[in-house]
Amino acid sequence: MARMSALEAAKYGIQTLSFSDRKEQEPLEQYCTSHFKGDFSNIDDLVEFAKQCDVITLENEFIDSSLLKQMVEKSGTPLYPSPQTFEAIENKWIEKESYAKAGIPVCPYQLIQDPTTDFNTFGEKHGWPYLLKSAKGGYDGYGNATVNNEKEAFAAFDKLGGSKGRDILAEAFVPFRMELAVTVARNETGIEVYPCVQSIQENHICTKVLCPAPVSAKIQQKTQELAEKAMIAIDARGVFSFEFFLTKEGDILLNESAPRPHNSAHYTIEACETSQFENHIRAVLNLPLGSSKLRKPAAVMINLLGTQNGEAMVKNAISAVQEPDGHLHIYGKLSSKIGRKMGHYTLLGDELDSTFQKALLLTKAIEI
């Protein structure tokens, strides 16, 4: 995400400084003017970094808002989204509370405070199985566990760090018909809402995105309205993505949000007049936002996951590259792991189903 945002910044002649806590080269560093190595939990490192910047933005939501507040106060450098916005979605439990209080429908949830009673109480009320989630830090299936009974709940609670003091959230399984997502850009100049898309998940990882979502215009519009409402509720500046469940009864429930560019909107790079990454740069710099309109009637994005453990090497991608209006993106990660996001492929077309089938065919043989 940061790498693609830095590329958009470079188009405007903006110099970028990256912050990383890893010794090895990050994909982001391939496009940055300079680099800073430090510890995300060390306020001195954060302040030293911040003093070298005019504006700061983040590619994830894992740093505590208290540290972000201190960084802004001690350095005088603004951060967008703001520390106050991050505080409103500090973890999955606080996030649910913030949106629920704003009148946005969310999935049934409960913070686990007493495992000896809460596991069964939640199961009896909302049904087994359900999900246990680490309130902070989980993504792409990490930090989640499906539990079918109290015994499994205790085991998952320990594995997720609940016995060590980490907040653990119980979340009901929603009998949904489809998972939807909407990305929104916002700053003082205005707001841009991207199309409603279908996000197809496998093992808690987004593998495919279909745009526009194959649902009625009414459902698309309602989902976009809820995403915009959520953005305003937490006074967000930047680009956010919101993930929803469309239930079998036709209800729309907000599942999770991401305070940054998101995998579900990678299709916007080619499919929209202004990509999510460009609008993220525009938003945090308070520049006028670009149009989120589609360039063609249909777009399909396929995530390219690692097919082996070892050095990253792209194979069998020639057909995908040769396809008119097919767009291959490789993220520059030096090592591949089975199931790791290594790149994506976007195909534009005039009709959604045929574009989807062609994209599946073109990416089937690709190995990374």
C-alpha positions in Angstrom: 0.0 0.0 0.0 2.7 2.5 1.0 4.7 1.6 -2.1 1.9 2.5 -4.4 1.1 5.7 -2.5 4.7 6.8 -2.7 4.6 6.2 -6.5 1.7 8.6 -6.7 3.5 11.2 -4.6 6.5 11.0 -6.9 4.3 11.9 -9.8 3.7 15.3 -8.1 7.4 15.7 -7.4 6.9 15.1 -3.7 9.8 13.8 -1.8 9.0 10.9 0.5 10.7 9.5 3.6 9.8 6.0 4.7 9.8 4.7 8.3 10.5 0.9 8.7 11.3 -1.3 11.6 12.9 -4.0 9.4 16.5 -4.3 8.4 15.7 -5.7 5.0 14.6 -3.4 2.2 10.9 -2.7 2.1 9.0 -2.6 -1.3 8.2 1.0 -0.3 11.8 2.0 -0.2 12.1 1.4 -4.0 10.2 4.7 -4.5 11.2 6.8 -1.5 13.7 9.7 -1.5 15.2 8.6 1.8 14.6 6.0 4.5 14.4 5.9 8.3 14.9 2.7 10.4 13.4 2.7 13.9 11.0 1.2 16.4 7.3 1.9 16.0 6.8 1.7 19.7 9.7 4.1 20.5 8.4 7.7 20.8 11.9 9.2 20.3 12.2 7.4 17.0 8.8 8.5 15.9 9.5 12.2 16.8 12.9 12.1 15.1 11.3 10.8 12.0 8.4 13.3 12.1 10.6 16.3 12.4 12.0 15.5 9.0 8.6 15.6 7.4 6.0 18.2 6.5 3.0 15.8 6.6 2.8 12.2 7.8 0.4 9.4 6.8 0.3 5.7 7.7 -0.2 2.5 5.7 -1.6 0.5 8.7 -3.5 1.1 11.9 -1.3 -0.8 14.4 0.4 2.1 16.2 -1.3 3.2 19.4 -3.1 6.5 19.1 -1.4 7.7 22.3 2.0 7.4 20.6 0.6 9.2 17.5 -0.6 12.0 19.7 2.7 12.4 21.3 4.5 12.3 18.0 2.4 15.1 16.6 2.6 17.2 19.8 6.4 16.9 20.2 7.3 17.3 16.5 4.7 19.8 15.4 4.2 17.7 12.2 0.6 17.0 11.2 -0.6 13.4 10.8 -3.5 12.3 8.5 -5.7 10.6 9.4 -5.4 12.4 12.7 -4.6 10.7 16.0 -8.2 11.5 17.1 -9.5 9.6 14.1 -7.2 6.7 14.9 -8.4 6.8 18.5 -12.0 6.3 17.3 -11.0 3.0 15.7 -8.1 2.1 18.0 -9.0 -1.5 17.9 -11.9 -3.7 16.6 -14.0 -3.3 19.8 -13.6 0.5 19.9 -14.2 0.6 16.1 -17.6 -1.2 16.5 -18.6 1.1 19.4 -17.8 4.2 17.3 -19.8 3.1 14.3 -22.7 1.7 16.4 -23.0 5.0 18.3 -23.2 6.8 15.0 -26.2 4.7 14.0 -24.4 2.5 11.5 -25.5 -1.1 11.6 -22.7 -3.4 12.6 -22.2 -7.2 13.1 -23.2 -8.4 16.6 -20.1 -8.3 18.9 -18.9 -8.4 22.5 -15.6 -7.7 24.3 -14.6 -10.8 26.2 -14.1 -9.7 29.8 -14.8 -13.0 31.7 -14.1 -16.1 29.6 -15.8 -18.4 32.1 -19.2 -16.9 31.3 -18.8 -14.7 28.2 -18.0 -17.6 25.8 -21.2 -19.5 26.5 -23.4 -16.3 26.9 -22.4 -15.0 23.5 -22.8 -18.5 21.9 -26.3 -18.9 23.4 -27.3 -15.5 22.2 -25.8 -15.4 18.7 -25.2 -19.1 18.0 -22.2 -21.3 17.6 -19.8 -21.2 15.8 -18.6 -17.6 16.0 -15.4 -15.7 15.6 -12.9 -14.7 18.2 -10.7 -11.8 17.1 -7.7 -10.1 18.5 -8.9 -6.5 19.0 -5.6 -5.1 17.7 -3.3 -6.1 14.9 -5.1 -8.8 13.0 -5.3 -8.9 9.2 -5.7 -11.3 6.3 -6.9 -14.1 8.6 -4.2 -13.5 11.2 -5.6 -12.8 14.7 -8.9 -14.6 14.0 -10.2 -17.9 15.1 -13.5 -19.8 14.5 -14.8 -21.5 17.6 -17.4 -24.2 17.7 -17.7 -24.7 21.5 -16.4 -23.5 24.8 -13.3 -25.7 24.7 -12.3 -24.3 21.4 -13.0 -20.8 22.6 -10.6 -21.2 25.6 -7.9 -22.5 23.3 -8.3 -19.7 20.8 -8.4 -17.1 23.6 -5.0 -18.3 24.8 -3.6 -18.5 21.3 -4.7 -15.0 20.4 -3.1 -13.6 23.6 -6.2 -13.1 25.7 -4.6 -14.8 28.7 -1.7 -12.3 28.4 -4.0 -9.3 28.6 -4.8 -8.7 25.0 -8.4 -7.6 24.3 -10.3 -10.3 22.5 -13.6 -9.7 20.7 -16.4 -12.2 20.0 -18.2 -11.6 16.7 -21.2 -13.5 15.5 -21.2 -15.2 12.1 -23.6 -13.4 9.9 -25.5 -15.5 7.3 -24.5 -13.2 4.5 -25.2 -13.3 0.8 -22.2 -11.3 -0.3 -19.3 -9.2 1.0 -19.3 -5.7 -0.2 -16.7 -2.8 0.1 -16.6 0.9 -0.6 -13.6 3.2 -0.5 -14.0 6.9 0.4 -11.6 9.8 0.1 -12.2 12.9 2.2 -10.5 16.2 3.2 -11.5 19.8 3.7 -12.1 20.3 0.0 -14.8 17.6 -0.2 -15.5 13.9 -0.4 -15.3 11.3 -3.2 -17.1 7.9 -2.9 -15.9 5.0 -5.0 -18.2 2.4 -6.5 -19.6 -0.4 -4.4 -17.7 -3.6 -5.1 -18.0 -7.3 -4.3 -15.0 -8.7 -2.3 -14.6 -12.4 -2.5 -12.7 -13.9 0.5 -11.0 -17.3 0.9 -9.5 -18.2 4.3 -10.1 -14.6 5.5 -8.0 -13.2 2.5 -9.5 -11.1 -0.2 -8.7 -13.0 -3.5 -11.0 -11.3 -6.0 -12.9 -8.0 -6.4 -15.7 -7.4 -8.8 -16.7 -3.8 -9.8 -19.4 -2.8 -9.7 -20.9 -5.3 -7.3 -23.5 -7.5 -8.9 -26.3 -6.2 -6.8 -29.1 -3.7 -7.4 -28.4 0.0 -7.8 -30.4 0.5 -4.6 -28.1 -1.7 -2.5 -25.0 -0.1 -4.1 -26.2 3.3 -3.2 -27.2 2.4 0.3 -23.7 0.8 0.9 -22.0 4.0 -0.4 -24.2 6.1 1.8 -23.2 4.1 4.9 -19.5 4.3 4.0 -19.8 8.1 3.7 -21.6 8.3 7.0 -18.9 6.2 8.7 -16.2 8.5 7.3 -17.9 11.6 8.7 -18.6 9.9 12.0 -14.9 9.6 12.8 -14.0 12.9 11.1 -11.6 11.0 8.8 -9.2 12.7 6.4 -7.4 10.5 3.8 -8.6 7.4 2.1 -10.6 4.7 4.1 -12.2 1.5 3.0 -15.3 0.0 4.5 -16.2 -3.7 4.4 -19.8 -4.8 4.6 -22.0 -7.9 4.8 -25.1 -8.0 2.6 -27.3 -10.4 4.6 -29.7 -12.9 3.0 -32.5 -10.7 4.3 -31.1 -7.7 2.4 -29.6 -5.8 5.3 -26.2 -4.2 5.1 -23.9 -4.5 8.1 -20.5 -2.7 8.5 -17.9 -5.4 9.3 -14.6 -3.6 9.4 -12.8 -0.4 8.2 -9.3 0.3 7.1 -7.9 3.9 7.6 -5.7 3.7 4.5 -5.8 2.5 0.9 -7.1 -1.0 0.8 -6.8 -4.2 -1.2 -10.5 -4.0 -2.2 -9.8 -0.8 -4.2 -6.6 -1.7 -6.1 -8.8 -1.9 -9.2 -9.1 1.9 -9.0 -5.5 2.3 -10.4 -6.7 1.6 -13.9 -10.5 1.5 -13.6 -11.2 4.9 -12.1 -10.4 8.5 -13.2 -8.4 8.9 -10.0 -6.9 5.9 -8.1 -7.3 5.4 -4.4 -3.6 6.0 -4.0 -3.6 9.3 -5.8 -6.6 10.5 -3.9 -4.9 9.4 -0.6 -2.0 11.7 -1.4 -4.4 14.5 -2.4 -6.5 14.0 0.7 -3.6 14.2 3.2 -2.1 17.2 1.5 -5.6 18.9 1.3 -5.5 19.1 -2.4 -8.7 19.0 -4.5 -9.9 15.3 -4.8 -10.0 13.6 -8.1 -13.0 11.9 -9.6 -13.8 8.4 -8.5 -15.9 7.6 -11.7 -15.2 4.4 -13.6 -13.5 4.6 -17.0 -15.2 1.4 -18.3 -18.4 -0.5 -17.2 -16.6 -3.4 -15.5 -13.4 -4.1 -13.7 -12.1 -7.3 -12.0 -9.1 -7.5 -9.7 -7.4 -10.8 -8.9 -5.0 -11.0 -6.0 -1.8 -13.0 -6.9 -0.8 -15.0 -3.8 2.5 -16.7 -3.2 2.6 -20.2 -4.7 5.9 -21.2 -3.1 8.2 -20.5 -0.2 11.5 -18.9 -1.2 12.8 -16.2 -3.5 10.1 -14.3 -5.4 10.1 -15.1 -9.1 7.2 -14.4 -11.5 6.4 -17.2 -14.0 3.7 -17.8 -16.7 2.5 -14.2 -16.8 3.0 -13.4 -20.5 -0.6 -14.0 -21.5 -1.9 -11.8 -18.8 0.5 -9.0 -19.8 -0.4 -9.3 -23.5 -4.1 -8.9 -22.8 -5.6 -5.5 -23.9 -6.7 -3.6 -20.8 -5.1 -6.2 -18.6 -2.8 -4.7 -15.9 -0.2 -6.7 -13.9 1.2 -5.4 -10.6 4.0 -7.1 -8.8 4.8 -5.6 -5.4 8.6 -6.1 -5.3 8.6 -8.3 -2.2 12.0 -10.2 -2.2 10.6 -13.4 -0.8 7.5 -15.4 -1.5 5.4 -17.4 1.0 2.4 -19.6 0.1 -0.7 -17.4 0.5 1.2 -14.1 0.8 0.0 -11.2 -1.3 2.6 -10.8 -4.0 0.8 -8.7 -6.6 -2.5 -8.3 -8.3 -4.0 -8.3 -11.8 -6.8 -6.0 -13.0 -8.8 -6.5 -16.2 -11.2 -3.9 -17.5 -14.2 -4.8 -19.8 -17.6 -4.0 -21.0 -19.5 -6.6 -19.0 -18.8 -8.0 -15.6 -19.3 -11.7 -15.8 -17.3 -12.2 -19.0 -14.5 -9.9 -17.7 -14.4 -12.0 -14.5 -14.2 -15.3 -16.4 -11.4 -14.0 -18.6 -9.4 -12.6 -15.6 -9.6 -16.0 -13.9 -8.3 -17.7 -17.0 -5.5 -15.3 -17.5 -4.2 -15.5 -13.9 -4.7 -19.2 -13.4 -1.2 -20.2 -14.5 0.7 -17.4 -12.9 3.2 -18.5 -10.3 5.2 -16.3 -7.8 
